[in-house]
Amino acid sequence: MAARAYWQGQIRLALVSIPVEVYPATRSGAAISFRQIHEPTGKPVNYEKVVAGVGPIDRDEIIKGYEVSKGNYVLLGEDEIEAVKIESRKTLDLVQFVGADEIDVLYFEKPYFVVPADDLAEEAYVVLREALKQARKVAIGQLSVRGREQLVSIKPCGRGLIMEVLRYADEVQKAQGYFREIGDSKPAPELLDLATTLIDKKTAPFHPEEFHDRYVDALKNLIEKKVKAKGKKILEDVSEPAPRGGNVIDLMAALKKSVGGTGATAAKKPAATKAPAKAPAKKAASRKRA
């Protein structure tokens, strides 16, 4: 468990208060950061605060400003900004409950672990967890922390509870604007059967540890090679995907190839009606007797 909690306080449901501690459920992944270097000297490039027509300035001359129109700013001092910050409250009121599937995936931003603060809080904590499970509901509230108010949800997760910070409505783009031009046509049944077969073929339990950022791994490998090569240029041979032959794609052929066969077993086609095979032979025999 992390040494420092993101938030400490109590979850309140009506007259019931549950002391809890909230810890980040995620951490920054492996990443490679670069500095800009002056190649002739090998020294890092530094940045100065510069005003056009004035030149370099001191940091104590800088103030925050909000652009209200092109080139016009409202200037705000740190004391003015601090004065309007939401006071960090120590209570998270659960004000609403919604169905577990009612919140669109676009609204979820960041997860946190919620744990009981002490043994005395555990009983009420477990009651809330089990009640949410039984009702298949998610609790909604607003958390005041670090000068701002966050919309959050609380839901069961194994033996514990997960708090997820939600985006406000004005932070989420409307999907209709991006999907409007997509037609309403339905795919051909045989294409859908092949795609479903491919999905079934590649279905497996999710093990996140099996996935890695291949770009980060490649950069680390390149850096190791550069160290051994004492700075010599190294160009990795990266195979590019084969270019498309044109804009027209034979989707049926591509899907059949993907499922690993001709598609006879993948596409669920009705069996063809067999015509009587021996009828012509009997007619031929009767002509011989004649």
C-alpha positions in Angstrom: 0.0 0.0 0.0 1.2 3.5 -0.8 2.8 5.4 2.1 0.7 8.5 1.5 -3.0 8.6 1.0 -4.5 10.8 -1.8 -7.4 11.6 0.5 -8.5 10.8 4.1 -11.9 11.4 5.4 -15.3 9.7 5.8 -17.9 8.4 3.4 -21.3 9.5 4.6 -24.5 7.7 3.7 -27.4 9.5 5.5 -26.5 9.2 9.2 -23.8 6.6 8.7 -20.2 7.8 8.4 -17.3 5.4 7.4 -13.7 6.7 8.0 -11.7 5.7 4.9 -8.4 6.3 3.2 -8.1 6.7 -0.6 -5.0 5.6 -2.5 -4.1 5.8 -6.2 -4.9 2.5 -8.0 -2.6 3.3 -10.9 1.0 4.5 -11.4 2.9 6.0 -14.3 4.1 3.4 -16.8 7.6 3.0 -18.0 8.6 5.9 -20.2 11.7 7.3 -21.8 12.2 11.0 -21.4 14.7 13.0 -23.5 16.5 16.3 -22.9 17.4 18.6 -25.8 21.2 18.7 -26.2 23.5 21.2 -27.9 25.3 18.7 -30.2 28.6 20.6 -30.6 29.2 20.7 -26.8 27.0 17.9 -25.5 25.5 20.1 -22.9 21.7 20.3 -22.2 19.7 23.2 -23.6 18.1 25.5 -20.9 15.1 27.7 -21.4 14.6 31.3 -20.3 11.4 33.2 -19.7 11.3 35.7 -22.6 8.8 38.5 -23.4 8.7 39.6 -27.0 10.2 43.1 -27.3 11.5 43.0 -23.7 13.8 40.0 -23.6 14.6 37.7 -20.6 12.6 38.4 -17.4 12.7 37.3 -13.7 10.3 34.7 -12.5 8.9 37.0 -9.8 7.6 39.3 -12.6 5.3 36.6 -13.9 1.6 36.5 -13.0 -1.2 34.3 -14.3 -3.6 35.7 -16.9 -6.8 34.5 -18.6 -7.3 35.5 -22.3 -10.8 37.0 -22.6 -10.3 38.2 -26.2 -7.4 38.1 -28.7 -4.4 39.6 -26.9 -6.5 40.8 -23.9 -6.0 39.2 -20.5 -7.5 39.4 -17.1 -4.6 39.2 -14.6 -5.0 37.1 -11.5 -2.8 37.1 -8.4 -2.1 33.9 -6.5 -3.9 35.2 -3.5 -7.0 35.9 -5.6 -6.9 32.3 -7.0 -6.4 30.8 -3.6 -9.5 32.7 -2.3 -11.9 30.9 -4.6 -10.5 27.4 -4.1 -13.0 24.9 -2.7 -12.2 24.2 0.9 -11.0 20.6 1.2 -13.8 18.8 3.0 -13.3 15.7 4.9 -16.6 14.2 4.0 -17.8 12.5 0.8 -21.6 12.5 0.8 -23.1 9.7 -1.3 -26.0 11.7 -2.8 -27.2 9.3 -5.5 -27.1 5.7 -6.7 -27.3 4.6 -10.4 -27.2 1.3 -12.3 -23.7 -0.1 -12.7 -24.0 0.1 -16.5 -25.6 3.6 -16.7 -22.4 5.6 -16.7 -20.8 5.9 -20.1 -17.2 4.7 -20.3 -16.2 8.2 -21.6 -16.8 9.6 -18.1 -14.4 7.4 -16.2 -11.0 9.1 -15.7 -8.9 7.6 -12.9 -9.4 4.8 -10.3 -8.5 4.9 -6.6 -8.6 2.2 -3.8 -10.8 3.0 -0.9 -9.9 1.2 2.3 -11.4 1.4 5.9 -9.3 3.7 8.0 -9.4 1.3 11.0 -10.9 -1.8 12.4 -13.9 0.0 13.8 -14.8 1.3 10.3 -14.6 -2.1 8.7 -18.1 -3.3 9.6 -19.9 -0.3 8.0 -17.5 -0.5 5.1 -18.4 -4.2 4.4 -22.1 -3.4 4.7 -21.8 -0.6 2.1 -19.8 -2.9 -0.2 -22.3 -5.8 0.0 -25.3 -3.5 -0.3 -23.9 -2.1 -3.6 -23.2 -5.6 -4.9 -26.7 -6.8 -4.1 -28.4 -3.7 -5.5 -26.0 -3.7 -8.5 -25.6 0.0 -8.0 -22.8 2.6 -8.1 -22.7 5.4 -5.6 -22.2 9.0 -6.8 -20.8 12.0 -4.8 -18.5 15.0 -5.0 -15.1 15.1 -3.4 -13.4 18.3 -2.5 -9.7 17.9 -2.6 -6.7 20.1 -3.5 -8.8 23.2 -4.2 -11.2 21.6 -6.7 -14.4 19.5 -6.5 -14.3 16.2 -8.3 -17.3 14.1 -9.3 -16.7 10.5 -8.2 -18.3 7.1 -8.1 -17.9 4.3 -5.6 -18.4 0.7 -6.5 -17.4 -2.8 -5.2 -14.2 -4.4 -6.3 -13.5 -7.8 -4.8 -13.2 -7.4 -1.0 -12.9 -3.7 -1.3 -14.3 -0.5 -2.9 -13.0 1.4 -5.9 -13.5 5.2 -6.2 -13.4 6.5 -9.8 -13.0 10.1 -10.7 -15.5 11.0 -13.3 -15.3 13.7 -16.0 -18.0 16.4 -15.9 -20.4 16.7 -18.8 -18.6 19.6 -20.4 -15.4 17.7 -20.5 -16.8 14.9 -22.7 -17.1 15.2 -26.5 -20.4 14.1 -28.0 -19.9 10.9 -30.0 -22.7 11.8 -32.5 -20.5 14.4 -34.2 -17.9 11.8 -35.0 -20.2 8.9 -35.9 -22.9 10.8 -37.8 -21.5 9.9 -41.3 -21.4 6.2 -40.6 -24.2 4.5 -42.5 -27.0 2.3 -41.1 -26.4 -0.7 -43.5 -26.0 -4.1 -42.0 -23.1 -6.4 -42.9 -23.7 -9.6 -45.0 -24.5 -12.6 -42.8 -21.5 -14.6 -44.1 -19.1 -11.7 -43.4 -20.6 -11.4 -39.9 -20.2 -15.2 -39.3 -16.5 -15.1 -40.4 -15.8 -12.0 -38.1 -17.5 -13.8 -35.2 -15.5 -16.9 -35.8 -12.3 -14.8 -35.8 -13.3 -13.2 -32.5 -14.1 -16.6 -31.0 -10.7 -17.9 -32.2 -8.8 -15.1 -30.5 -10.9 -15.0 -27.3 -8.8 -15.6 -24.1 -8.6 -14.4 -20.5 -7.1 -11.0 -20.1 -3.7 -11.0 -18.5 -2.4 -7.4 -18.6 1.2 -8.5 -17.6 1.5 -10.1 -21.1 1.3 -6.8 -22.8 4.3 -4.3 -23.0 4.9 -1.0 -24.6 7.1 -2.2 -27.4 8.2 1.3 -28.3 9.6 1.9 -24.8 11.3 -1.6 -24.9 12.8 -0.8 -28.3 14.1 2.6 -27.0 15.7 1.0 -23.9 17.4 -1.6 -26.2 18.6 1.2 -28.5 20.0 3.2 -25.6 21.9 0.1 -24.3 23.4 -0.5 -27.8 24.4 3.2 -28.1 26.2 3.0 -24.7 28.1 -0.1 -25.9 28.8 1.5 -29.3 30.2 4.6 -27.6 27.8 7.0 -29.3 28.0 5.6 -32.8 24.8 5.9 -34.9 22.6 2.9 -34.8 19.6 2.5 -37.1 17.3 -0.4 -36.2 15.9 -2.5 -39.0 12.1 -2.1 -38.5 9.9 -4.1 -40.9 7.1 -2.1 -42.3 3.7 -3.6 -43.0 3.0 -4.5 -46.6 1.3 -1.6 -48.4 -2.2 -2.1 -49.6 -2.7 -2.9 -53.2 -5.5 -0.3 -53.5 -8.4 1.2 -51.8 -10.7 -1.8 -52.6 -10.2 -4.6 -50.2 -11.6 -8.1 -50.6 -13.1 -8.3 -47.1 -14.4 -11.9 -47.6 -10.9 -13.2 -48.7 -9.2 -11.3 -45.8 -11.6 -12.7 -43.2 -11.3 -16.2 -44.6 -7.5 -16.0 -44.5 -7.6 -14.6 -40.9 -9.6 -17.6 -39.6 -7.1 -19.9 -41.1 -9.1 -21.7 -43.8 -11.3 -21.4 -46.8 -14.2 -20.3 -44.6 -16.3 -23.4 -45.3 -16.3 -24.3 -41.6 -16.5 -20.7 -40.4 -19.4 -19.4 -42.5 -22.6 -21.0 -41.4 -24.1 -21.7 -44.8 -27.2 -23.9 -45.3 -26.5 -27.3 -46.8 -27.3 -27.5 -50.5 -30.2 -29.8 -51.5 -28.9 -32.9 -53.2 -30.6 -34.0 -56.4 -31.4 -37.7 -56.9 -28.1 -39.2 -58.3 -29.4 -42.5 -59.7 -32.5 -41.3 -61.7 -30.5 -40.5 -65.0 -28.7 -43.9 -64.7 -32.1 -45.8 -64.6 -33.3 -43.9 -67.7 -30.2 -44.9 -69.6 -30.6 -48.5 -68.7 -34.2 -48.6 -69.9 -33.1 -47.2 -73.3 -30.6 -50.1 -73.6 -33.3 -52.8 -73.0 -35.5 -51.1 -75.7 
